[in-house]
């Protein structure tokens, strides 16, 4: 998904840094901390970055412990589920631009829903 998105953005003239670091190995418990560290390094190196997308796969297990693929069919084509998570100030950590991020996520959702009549 990341490679496809990076390619699509580049084709539209948007500069992209596509980092494929695996942050959940050997321990899933520190994945978000490690990802945050990677992002912080890029933001320091490239202060003009205006949007960061942390794209990763989440897995869901059914009651039998089997992995469930989070996909759906749209017009006969398999599509992955997309979830945009936007942090707020609610956890005590400052997120000064969270409302802008939420607006971007909501706009993305509307655009995605407009692409397909499901």
Secondary structure, 3 states (H helix, E strand, C coil): CHHHHHHHHHHCCCCCCCCCCCCCCCCHHHHHHHHHHHHHHHHHHCCCCCCCCCCCCCCEECCCCCEECCEEEECCEEEECCCCCCCCHHHCCCCCCHHHHHHHHHHHHHHHHHHCCC
